């Protein structure tokens, strides 16, 4: 069955048509990826399906009762209330049931004949059963599980959502959508505000999602994992393909070859017709043939060749050669107020290395990049730049330092030392600026467009050590891959933070994990790092596995863990076993208490449904009060049990 059907849909703005004659059906279990250049209409299509925008023409039909959940790239207005309350309240229906229960309780308190009381008691029992089903589907511990997976800590749950940053509000909105379990999920760049651990969790959660999905995402790996169909905005119109993104790329390459051949054949046919017309236009004996050729020429189709699109190909010029050691951190610590971000961090980045910083948001990745870039002086310790090092730095806030009165072209051109026009235009094209767009003033651009100008400026003048903080956040998939390809050919050093797993896997040869106030060094790719984290060895296997290198100022990244580090690991594993025993004890206590309360609730529910209970007002009020009190306790215990089970699962991996 189709959840959503679009027939003959079109959308245009100011004389520009984004798409036309669109026919699209989304089935109950369809998983659709939407791809195309920024500005092509991807987000507009999701807004139309979410009823946030009207199409210019066409019809849009929904299946009866279909629930659609939509996550935009930016939230218009934040909700009010605490994080956990906002998520729980995002599912409609609970308040209606609770209000009906209160109404029935009031009627029972007022009394009546036996038949009326019996009917009300049955209705109350039915409502309790309905509320129980509702809570089993949308339980508090499920909301807590989702929030924890998206990076929220226990202390965050009681914070007012209006006090959160924009990125964390987006996470809360995403948590609400996942908690609601709509029939159709519309997600517009859901990974933009997540870190690598949260993206990995979301990928697993979404694979288990049984409803329909439409997804816009610049992370190639995430997109491939989630979708089985592609809706693509191409020069010749909106096309649909079976398979994931990789399969789409293969099918599209074959189409491009056909389109190119057709374009060449039509150009040859047009040229021959025009040559015949020019040659024989003045000859009366050829008048009929000329008119025939003119009519045939008018009927020739125009083929939109993909070659007509702006090229996204960009290559860095050779960089000035730096010394062997480009950046050295020596016992660096950074404090903010009374808190410490990290302490005694020492590491060395050598010429030509490609280092990715990973870890949960708020752990200090951006702070570490700012220290390396020289724009932040650490609380203690020092950052040393090597011989002949020239830093090119892109931070998420760097867009605000652009000259708002300059045009896009002038701003990027001003960063070019060698003044090569072709390189400037190529950088602008890679960042999706072409035609009249390059003459727009910076001041009229959106935040995302300003960020792309800043990246284009860095592409033109990168230095020999590039530092980048979430560079793909405002790029579409094609541009993110073009940037990755350009950086792969850069002959200098690269240090970057990114949540985009395919971007990190494409570039990183070394991982710095920023977590818990320390920085750990992992030689290798992100995939190897994540696999290693998932397969921590027990104490008997510690010495046989490739150890994690402690970050030191003098040791190269590939040096094995020293004996002291191994001893520390054994001590940590001993503590982990003790924590596991304590957690198992808590799980057992929670289970026993939950079983006890559930048995008591079953008995109370049975008593509350009996007419004789309402004859004894004191007994009725006592039972009802106990039922409500223990219902709250049960929710809390289930949340604690779920968290303890999660902790136990993590401890099992480290102590098995």
C-alpha positions as CSV (number, residue, x, y, z in Angstrom):
1,X,0.0,0.0,0.0
2,X,1.2,3.5,-0.8
3,X,1.5,5.9,2.1
4,X,2.0,9.0,-0.1
5,X,1.3,9.6,-3.8
6,X,2.4,12.6,-5.8
7,X,0.9,13.0,-9.3
8,X,2.1,15.6,-11.8
9,X,3.8,17.6,-9.1
10,X,5.8,20.7,-9.9
11,X,7.5,23.5,-8.0
12,X,9.0,26.8,-9.2
13,X,10.4,29.9,-7.7
14,X,10.7,33.3,-9.4
15,X,10.6,31.9,-12.9
16,X,12.9,28.9,-12.1
17,X,11.4,25.4,-12.1
18,X,12.9,23.0,-9.6
19,X,10.9,20.0,-10.9
20,X,7.9,19.3,-13.0
21,X,5.6,16.4,-13.9
22,X,6.8,14.5,-10.9
23,X,5.1,11.1,-10.2
24,X,6.2,9.5,-6.9
25,X,4.8,6.8,-4.7
26,X,6.2,6.0,-1.2
27,X,5.2,2.5,0.0
28,X,4.8,1.3,3.6
29,X,8.4,0.0,3.8
30,X,10.1,2.0,1.1
31,X,13.5,3.5,2.1
32,X,14.3,6.3,-0.3
33,X,17.4,8.5,-0.5
34,X,17.1,11.9,-2.1
35,X,20.2,13.2,-3.9
36,X,21.1,16.2,-6.0
37,X,23.1,19.5,-5.8
38,X,22.2,22.1,-3.2
39,X,19.3,24.2,-4.4
40,X,18.0,21.5,-6.8
41,X,14.8,21.0,-4.7
42,X,15.6,18.1,-2.4
43,X,14.5,19.9,0.8
44,X,11.5,21.4,-0.9
45,X,10.3,17.9,-1.9
46,X,10.4,16.8,1.7
47,X,8.6,19.9,2.8
48,X,5.8,19.3,0.3
49,X,5.4,15.7,1.6
50,X,5.4,17.0,5.2
51,X,2.7,19.5,4.2
52,X,5.0,22.4,5.1
53,X,4.9,23.7,1.5
54,X,2.4,23.6,-1.3
55,X,3.5,22.4,-4.8
56,X,3.0,24.8,-7.7
57,X,0.8,22.1,-9.5
58,X,-0.2,18.5,-9.0
59,X,-1.9,16.5,-6.3
60,X,-0.7,14.9,-3.1
61,X,-2.6,12.1,-1.4
62,X,-2.0,10.3,1.9
63,X,-3.2,6.9,3.1
64,X,-5.9,7.1,5.7
65,X,-4.4,7.6,9.1
66,X,-0.8,7.7,7.9
67,X,1.5,9.5,10.3
68,X,4.3,11.5,8.8
69,X,7.3,12.7,10.9
70,X,9.6,15.4,9.5
71,X,13.0,16.6,10.6
72,X,14.0,19.9,8.8
73,X,17.6,21.1,8.6
74,X,16.8,23.9,11.1
75,X,14.1,24.1,13.8
76,X,11.9,27.1,13.4
77,X,10.9,27.5,17.1
78,X,12.1,25.5,20.1
79,X,9.6,23.6,22.3
80,X,9.2,24.4,26.0
81,X,9.8,22.0,28.9
82,X,12.6,19.7,29.9
83,X,14.3,17.4,27.4
84,X,12.6,14.2,28.6
85,X,9.2,15.8,28.9
86,X,9.3,17.3,25.4
87,X,10.2,13.8,24.0
88,X,7.5,12.1,26.0
89,X,4.9,14.7,25.1
90,X,5.7,14.5,21.4
91,X,3.4,11.5,21.0
92,X,-0.3,12.6,21.0
93,X,-2.8,10.5,22.9
94,X,-1.5,10.1,26.5
95,X,-3.2,13.3,27.8
96,X,-6.5,12.3,26.2
97,X,-6.5,8.9,28.0
98,X,-5.4,10.4,31.3
99,X,-8.1,13.1,31.1
100,X,-10.7,10.4,30.4
101,X,-9.5,8.4,33.4
102,X,-9.9,11.5,35.6
103,X,-13.4,12.0,34.3
104,X,-14.4,8.4,35.0
105,X,-12.9,8.7,38.5
106,X,-15.0,11.8,39.3
107,X,-18.1,10.0,38.1
108,X,-17.3,7.0,40.2
109,X,-16.7,9.2,43.2
110,X,-20.2,10.8,42.7
111,X,-21.7,7.3,42.9
112,X,-24.9,5.9,41.3
113,X,-26.8,2.7,40.9
114,X,-25.0,-0.6,40.6
115,X,-25.4,-0.8,36.8
116,X,-23.9,2.7,36.3
117,X,-21.0,2.0,38.7
118,X,-20.3,-1.3,37.0
119,X,-20.3,0.3,33.6
120,X,-17.9,3.0,34.8
121,X,-15.7,0.4,36.5
122,X,-15.4,-1.5,33.2
123,X,-14.7,1.7,31.3
124,X,-12.0,2.5,33.8
125,X,-10.4,-0.9,33.5
126,X,-10.5,-0.5,29.7
127,X,-8.8,2.9,30.0
128,X,-6.1,1.5,32.2
129,X,-5.5,-1.3,29.7
130,X,-5.4,1.3,26.9
131,X,-2.9,3.4,28.9
132,X,-0.9,0.3,29.6
133,X,-0.7,-0.5,25.8
134,X,0.2,3.2,25.1
135,X,3.0,3.1,27.7
136,X,4.4,-0.2,26.5
137,X,4.7,1.3,23.0
138,X,5.9,4.7,24.1
139,X,7.5,4.0,27.4
140,X,9.8,6.3,29.4
141,X,12.7,3.9,29.2
142,X,12.5,3.8,25.4
143,X,12.7,7.6,25.3
144,X,15.7,7.4,27.7
145,X,17.3,4.8,25.4
146,X,16.9,7.0,22.3
147,X,18.2,10.1,24.1
148,X,21.2,8.3,25.4
149,X,22.0,6.9,22.0
150,X,21.9,10.5,20.6
151,X,24.4,11.7,23.2
152,X,22.3,13.1,26.0
153,X,23.6,12.5,29.6
154,X,21.4,12.0,32.6
155,X,22.0,15.5,33.8
156,X,20.7,16.8,30.4
157,X,17.3,15.3,30.7
158,X,15.9,17.8,33.3
159,X,17.4,20.8,31.4
160,X,15.0,23.2,29.7
161,X,15.1,22.6,26.0
162,X,15.1,26.3,25.4
163,X,18.5,26.5,27.1
164,X,20.1,24.0,24.7
165,X,22.3,25.1,21.7
166,X,20.8,24.8,18.2
167,X,22.6,21.5,17.6
168,X,21.3,19.9,20.8
169,X,17.8,21.1,20.1
170,X,18.0,19.3,16.7
171,X,19.1,16.2,18.5
172,X,16.1,16.5,20.9
173,X,13.8,17.0,17.8
174,X,15.3,13.9,16.2
175,X,14.8,11.9,19.4
176,X,11.1,12.9,19.5
177,X,10.7,11.7,15.9
178,X,12.3,8.4,16.6
179,X,10.3,8.0,19.7
180,X,7.0,8.6,17.9
181,X,7.7,5.9,15.3
182,X,5.7,7.5,12.5
183,X,4.7,5.5,9.4
184,X,6.9,7.8,7.2
185,X,10.1,9.4,8.5
186,X,11.3,12.4,6.5
187,X,14.9,13.3,7.5
188,X,16.8,16.2,6.1
189,X,20.5,15.9,6.9
190,X,19.9,14.2,10.3
191,X,23.6,13.6,10.9
192,X,24.6,17.3,10.7
193,X,24.6,17.9,14.4
194,X,25.8,14.5,15.5
195,X,29.2,13.1,16.4
196,X,30.7,9.9,15.2
197,X,29.4,7.7,18.1
198,X,25.9,9.1,17.7
199,X,25.9,8.6,13.9
200,X,26.9,5.0,14.4
201,X,24.1,4.5,17.0
202,X,21.5,6.2,14.7
203,X,22.6,4.0,11.8
204,X,21.9,0.9,13.9
205,X,18.6,2.3,15.1
206,X,17.4,3.2,11.6
207,X,18.3,-0.2,10.2
208,X,15.8,-1.7,12.7
209,X,13.1,0.8,11.7
210,X,10.3,-0.9,10.0
211,X,8.4,2.1,8.6
212,X,9.0,4.1,5.4
213,X,11.9,6.5,5.2
214,X,13.0,9.4,3.0
215,X,16.5,10.6,3.7
216,X,18.7,13.5,2.5
217,X,22.3,13.0,3.7
218,X,25.8,14.0,2.7
219,X,27.3,11.0,4.3
220,X,27.7,8.4,1.6
221,X,28.2,5.5,4.0
222,X,25.1,6.3,6.1
223,X,23.0,6.7,2.9
224,X,24.2,3.4,1.5
225,X,23.3,1.6,4.8
226,X,19.8,3.0,4.9
227,X,18.2,3.3,1.5
228,X,17.0,0.9,-1.2
229,X,15.8,3.5,-3.7
230,X,17.1,6.8,-5.0
231,X,15.2,9.9,-6.1
232,X,17.8,12.0,-7.9
233,X,17.5,15.6,-9.2
234,X,19.3,15.5,-12.5
235,X,19.7,18.1,-15.3
236,X,17.0,16.3,-17.4
237,X,14.6,16.1,-14.5
238,X,13.8,14.1,-11.4
239,X,14.8,10.4,-11.9
240,X,14.2,7.3,-9.8
241,X,16.5,4.3,-9.4
242,X,16.3,1.0,-7.5
243,X,19.1,0.2,-5.1
244,X,21.4,2.2,-2.7
245,X,23.6,5.1,-3.6
246,X,26.4,3.0,-5.0
247,X,24.0,1.2,-7.3
248,X,22.6,4.5,-8.4
249,X,26.0,5.8,-9.3
250,X,26.6,2.7,-11.5
251,X,23.2,3.1,-13.2
252,X,23.7,6.9,-13.6
253,X,27.1,6.4,-15.2
254,X,25.5,4.1,-17.8
255,X,22.8,6.7,-18.4
256,X,25.4,9.5,-18.8
257,X,27.1,7.5,-21.4
258,X,23.9,7.1,-23.4
259,X,23.0,10.8,-22.9
260,X,26.4,11.9,-24.1
261,X,26.2,9.7,-27.2
262,X,22.7,11.0,-27.9
263,X,23.8,14.6,-27.4
264,X,26.7,14.1,-29.9
265,X,24.4,12.5,-32.5
266,X,21.8,15.2,-32.2
267,X,24.5,17.9,-32.4
268,X,25.8,16.2,-35.6
269,X,22.3,16.0,-37.0
270,X,21.5,19.6,-36.2
271,X,24.8,20.8,-37.7
272,X,24.1,18.8,-41.0
273,X,20.5,20.3,-41.2
274,X,21.7,23.8,-40.6
275,X,24.5,23.4,-43.2
276,X,22.0,22.2,-45.8
277,X,19.6,25.1,-45.0
278,X,22.4,27.7,-45.3
279,X,23.6,26.2,-48.6
280,X,20.3,25.8,-50.4
281,X,18.0,28.5,-48.8
282,X,18.3,30.7,-51.9
283,X,17.6,28.0,-54.5
284,X,14.0,27.7,-55.5
285,X,14.5,24.1,-56.6
286,X,15.4,23.2,-53.1
287,X,12.7,25.2,-51.3
288,X,10.6,22.2,-50.4
289,X,13.7,20.3,-49.0
290,X,14.8,23.4,-47.1
291,X,11.4,23.8,-45.5
292,X,11.4,20.1,-44.6
293,X,14.8,20.4,-42.9
294,X,13.7,23.6,-41.0
295,X,10.6,21.7,-39.6
296,X,12.8,18.7,-38.7
297,X,15.3,21.0,-37.0
298,X,12.5,22.5,-34.9
299,X,11.4,19.0,-33.8
300,X,14.9,17.9,-32.6
301,X,15.0,17.3,-28.9
302,X,17.4,19.1,-26.5
303,X,19.4,16.7,-24.5
304,X,20.7,18.0,-21.1
305,X,24.1,16.4,-20.9
306,X,25.6,16.1,-17.4
307,X,28.7,17.7,-18.9
308,X,26.7,20.9,-19.0
309,X,26.9,21.1,-15.1
310,X,29.6,23.0,-13.4
311,X,32.6,20.8,-12.8
312,X,33.3,19.8,-9.2
313,X,36.9,18.8,-10.0
314,X,39.5,20.7,-7.9
315,X,43.2,20.1,-7.3
316,X,45.4,21.7,-4.7
317,X,48.6,23.3,-6.0
318,X,51.9,21.8,-4.6
319,X,52.5,23.2,-1.1
320,X,55.6,24.6,0.4
321,X,57.6,21.8,2.0
322,X,57.5,21.9,5.8
323,X,59.7,20.2,8.4
324,X,59.3,16.6,9.4
325,X,57.4,17.6,12.6
326,X,54.6,20.0,11.8
327,X,52.6,20.3,15.1
328,X,53.7,19.2,18.6
329,X,51.6,19.5,21.7
330,X,53.4,19.3,25.0
331,X,51.4,18.7,28.2
332,X,48.6,20.8,26.9
333,X,45.6,21.4,29.3
334,X,42.5,23.5,28.7
335,X,40.1,24.7,31.4
336,X,36.9,26.6,31.1
337,X,35.7,28.1,34.4
338,X,35.9,25.4,37.0
339,X,35.9,22.5,34.5
340,X,38.7,20.9,32.6
341,X,38.3,20.0,28.9
342,X,41.4,17.9,28.8
343,X,44.7,17.7,30.7
344,X,48.4,16.9,29.8
345,X,47.8,16.1,26.2
346,X,51.0,15.4,24.3
347,X,51.1,14.3,20.7
348,X,53.1,14.9,17.5
349,X,51.8,15.3,13.9
350,X,54.3,14.7,11.2
351,X,54.5,16.0,7.6
352,X,52.0,14.3,5.3
353,X,49.8,12.7,8.1
354,X,46.0,12.8,7.9
355,X,44.6,12.8,11.4
356,X,40.9,12.7,12.3
357,X,39.6,13.9,15.7
358,X,36.7,11.8,16.9
359,X,34.6,11.7,20.1
360,X,31.3,12.9,21.4
361,X,30.4,16.6,21.0
362,X,31.6,18.7,23.9
363,X,34.7,16.6,24.6
364,X,37.0,19.2,23.2
365,X,37.7,18.4,19.5
366,X,37.1,22.0,18.4
367,X,39.1,23.3,21.3
368,X,42.0,21.1,20.3
369,X,41.9,22.3,16.7
370,X,41.8,25.9,17.8
371,X,44.9,25.3,20.0
372,X,46.7,23.6,17.0
373,X,45.7,26.5,14.8
374,X,47.2,29.0,17.2
375,X,43.9,30.9,17.8
376,X,43.6,29.7,21.4
377,X,46.4,29.7,24.0
378,X,46.1,26.6,26.2
379,X,45.7,27.0,30.0
380,X,49.0,25.2,30.4
381,X,51.5,23.4,28.2
382,X,52.3,24.6,24.7
383,X,51.7,24.0,21.0
384,X,54.7,24.2,18.7
385,X,54.6,24.7,15.0
386,X,57.4,23.1,13.0
387,X,59.8,24.6,10.5
388,X,58.2,26.4,7.5
389,X,54.7,25.5,8.6
390,X,51.8,27.5,7.1
391,X,48.4,26.9,8.7
392,X,45.1,26.9,6.8
393,X,42.3,26.8,9.2
394,X,38.5,26.3,8.8
395,X,36.3,26.5,11.9
396,X,32.6,26.5,12.0
397,X,32.5,30.1,13.2
398,X,35.1,31.3,10.6
399,X,32.2,32.2,8.2
400,X,31.4,35.2,10.5
401,X,34.8,36.7,9.8
402,X,34.0,37.2,6.1
403,X,33.8,40.7,4.6
404,X,30.0,41.2,4.2
405,X,30.4,44.0,1.7
406,X,32.5,42.0,-0.8
407,X,31.1,39.7,-3.5
408,X,31.6,36.0,-3.3
409,X,34.2,36.1,-6.1
410,X,36.1,39.1,-4.6
411,X,36.2,37.4,-1.1
412,X,37.8,34.2,-2.5
413,X,39.9,36.1,-5.0
414,X,41.4,38.2,-2.2
415,X,42.7,35.0,-0.6
416,X,44.7,34.0,-3.7
417,X,48.3,34.8,-3.4
418,X,49.2,33.6,-6.9
419,X,46.1,35.2,-8.5
420,X,45.2,32.3,-10.7
421,X,41.7,33.0,-12.0
422,X,41.1,29.4,-13.1
423,X,41.9,28.1,-9.6
424,X,39.5,30.6,-8.0
425,X,36.7,29.7,-10.3
426,X,37.3,26.0,-9.8
427,X,37.2,26.4,-6.0
428,X,34.0,28.4,-6.3
429,X,32.5,25.7,-8.5
430,X,33.5,22.9,-6.1
431,X,31.6,24.9,-3.4
432,X,28.5,25.2,-5.7
433,X,28.9,28.9,-6.7
434,X,28.5,29.6,-10.4
435,X,27.0,32.1,-12.8
436,X,25.5,35.2,-11.2
437,X,25.9,33.6,-7.7
438,X,29.6,34.6,-7.6
439,X,28.6,38.3,-7.7
440,X,26.3,38.1,-4.7
441,X,27.4,40.1,-1.6
442,X,28.4,38.0,1.3
443,X,25.9,39.8,3.5
444,X,22.9,38.4,1.7
445,X,24.1,34.8,1.9
446,X,22.7,32.1,4.2
447,X,24.8,30.7,7.0
448,X,25.5,27.6,4.9
449,X,26.5,29.7,1.9
450,X,28.9,31.8,4.0
451,X,30.5,28.6,5.3
452,X,31.0,27.4,1.7
453,X,32.7,30.7,0.8
454,X,35.1,30.2,3.7
455,X,35.9,26.7,2.5
456,X,36.5,28.0,-1.1
457,X,38.8,30.6,0.3
458,X,40.8,27.8,2.1
459,X,40.9,25.8,-1.1
460,X,42.7,28.6,-2.8
461,X,45.2,29.3,-0.1
462,X,45.5,26.1,2.1
463,X,49.0,26.5,3.4
464,X,50.8,23.2,4.0
465,X,48.9,22.1,7.1
466,X,45.1,22.2,6.9
467,X,42.9,22.2,10.0
468,X,39.2,21.7,9.4
469,X,36.2,21.5,11.8
470,X,33.2,19.8,10.4
471,X,33.8,20.9,6.8
472,X,30.9,18.9,5.2
473,X,28.1,20.3,7.4
474,X,26.8,22.7,4.7
475,X,27.6,20.6,1.6
476,X,25.5,18.2,-0.5
477,X,26.8,14.7,-1.1
478,X,28.4,15.4,-4.4
479,X,30.3,18.5,-3.1
480,X,31.4,16.6,0.1
481,X,32.9,13.9,-2.1
482,X,34.6,16.5,-4.3
483,X,36.1,18.1,-1.3
484,X,37.3,14.7,0.0
485,X,38.8,14.0,-3.4
486,X,40.6,17.3,-3.4
487,X,41.9,16.8,0.1
488,X,43.1,13.3,-0.8
489,X,45.4,14.8,-3.4
490,X,46.7,17.5,-1.0
491,X,50.5,16.9,-0.4
492,X,50.6,18.6,3.0
493,X,49.3,17.6,6.4
494,X,45.6,17.4,7.3
495,X,44.0,17.4,10.7
496,X,40.2,17.5,10.9
497,X,37.1,16.8,12.9
498,X,34.0,15.3,11.1
499,X,31.0,13.2,11.9
500,X,30.8,12.1,8.2
501,X,32.0,8.5,8.4
502,X,32.6,8.1,4.6
503,X,34.6,11.4,4.6
504,X,36.8,10.2,7.6
505,X,37.3,6.8,6.1
506,X,38.3,8.4,2.8
507,X,41.0,10.5,4.3
508,X,42.2,9.5,7.8
509,X,45.2,7.4,8.3
510,X,45.3,8.1,12.1
511,X,42.6,8.7,14.7
512,X,42.8,10.8,17.8
513,X,40.0,9.9,20.2
514,X,39.1,12.9,22.4
515,X,37.1,11.6,25.4
516,X,37.0,11.8,29.2
517,X,39.6,14.6,29.4
518,X,42.3,12.6,27.6
519,X,43.3,12.0,24.0
520,X,44.1,8.5,22.8
521,X,46.0,7.7,19.6
522,X,44.8,5.0,17.1
523,X,47.0,4.4,14.0
524,X,44.8,3.4,11.1
525,X,41.4,4.2,9.6
526,X,38.1,5.0,11.2
527,X,36.8,1.6,10.3
528,X,39.7,-0.1,12.0
529,X,39.3,2.2,15.0
530,X,35.6,1.4,15.4
531,X,36.2,-2.3,14.9
532,X,38.9,-2.3,17.5
533,X,36.6,-0.4,20.0
534,X,33.9,-3.1,19.4
535,X,36.3,-5.9,20.1
536,X,38.2,-5.0,23.2
537,X,40.2,-8.0,24.4
538,X,40.1,-9.5,27.9
539,X,43.3,-9.6,30.0
540,X,44.5,-12.9,28.5
541,X,44.5,-11.5,25.0
542,X,45.7,-8.0,25.8
543,X,49.4,-8.7,24.9
544,X,48.6,-10.5,21.7
545,X,46.4,-7.8,20.2
546,X,47.8,-4.6,18.6
547,X,47.8,-2.2,21.5
548,X,46.6,1.3,21.5
549,X,49.4,3.8,21.5
550,X,49.5,6.3,24.3
551,X,49.9,9.9,23.0
552,X,53.4,11.1,23.8
553,X,55.4,14.0,22.5
554,X,58.4,11.9,21.4
555,X,57.0,8.6,20.2
556,X,55.9,8.1,16.6
557,X,52.2,7.0,16.3
558,X,53.1,3.4,15.6
559,X,55.1,2.7,18.7
560,X,53.6,-0.1,20.9
561,X,52.0,0.6,24.3
562,X,54.8,0.6,27.0
563,X,54.6,-1.9,29.8
564,X,53.3,0.7,32.2
565,X,50.3,1.3,29.9
566,X,49.7,-2.5,29.8
567,X,49.7,-2.6,33.6
568,X,47.3,0.3,33.6
569,X,45.1,-1.6,31.2
570,X,45.0,-4.7,33.5
571,X,44.2,-2.5,36.5
572,X,41.4,-0.9,34.5
573,X,40.0,-4.4,33.5
574,X,40.1,-5.5,37.1
575,X,38.0,-2.4,38.0
576,X,35.7,-3.2,35.1
577,X,35.0,-6.7,36.5
578,X,34.2,-5.2,39.9
579,X,31.9,-2.7,38.2
580,X,30.3,-5.6,36.3
581,X,29.6,-7.5,39.5
582,X,28.1,-4.4,41.1
583,X,26.0,-3.7,38.0
584,X,24.7,-7.3,37.9
585,X,23.7,-6.9,41.6
586,X,21.8,-3.7,40.7
587,X,20.1,-5.4,37.7
588,X,18.9,-8.2,40.0
589,X,17.6,-5.8,42.6
590,X,15.7,-3.8,39.9
591,X,14.2,-6.9,38.4
592,X,13.0,-8.1,41.8
593,X,11.5,-4.8,42.7
594,X,9.9,-4.4,39.2
595,X,8.3,-7.9,39.6
596,X,7.0,-7.0,43.0
597,X,5.4,-3.7,41.9
598,X,3.9,-5.2,38.8
599,X,2.2,-7.9,40.9
600,X,0.9,-5.3,43.3
601,X,-0.4,-3.2,40.4
602,X,-2.2,-6.1,38.8
603,X,-3.9,-6.8,42.1
604,X,-4.9,-3.1,42.6
605,X,-6.2,-2.9,39.0
606,X,-8.4,-5.9,39.7
607,X,-9.7,-4.4,42.9
608,X,-10.3,-1.0,41.3
609,X,-12.5,-2.6,38.6
610,X,-14.9,-4.1,41.3
611,X,-18.1,-2.1,42.2
612,X,-17.8,-2.9,45.9
613,X,-14.5,-1.0,46.0
614,X,-16.3,2.3,45.1
615,X,-18.7,1.7,48.1
616,X,-15.7,2.2,50.4
617,X,-14.4,5.7,49.5
618,X,-11.4,5.4,51.8
619,X,-10.4,2.1,50.3
620,X,-10.9,3.4,46.7
621,X,-8.8,6.6,47.3
622,X,-6.1,4.6,49.0
623,X,-5.9,2.0,46.1
624,X,-6.0,4.7,43.5
625,X,-3.2,6.7,45.2
626,X,-1.1,3.6,45.6
627,X,-1.7,2.8,41.9
628,X,-0.5,6.2,40.7
629,X,2.4,6.3,43.1
630,X,3.7,2.9,42.0
631,X,3.1,3.6,38.3
632,X,5.6,6.5,38.7
633,X,8.0,4.3,40.6
634,X,7.7,1.6,38.0
635,X,8.6,4.0,35.1
636,X,11.6,5.2,37.1
637,X,12.7,1.6,37.9
638,X,12.3,0.5,34.2
639,X,14.5,3.4,33.2
640,X,17.1,2.5,35.7
641,X,16.9,-1.2,34.7
642,X,17.3,-0.3,31.0
643,X,20.4,1.9,31.8
644,X,21.9,-0.8,34.0
645,X,21.3,-3.4,31.3
646,X,23.0,-1.1,28.8
647,X,26.0,-0.7,31.2
648,X,26.1,-4.4,31.7
649,X,26.3,-5.0,27.9
650,X,29.2,-2.6,27.6
651,X,31.0,-4.2,30.5
652,X,30.4,-7.7,29.0
653,X,32.4,-6.6,26.0
654,X,35.4,-5.5,28.1
655,X,35.4,-8.4,30.5
656,X,34.4,-11.4,28.5
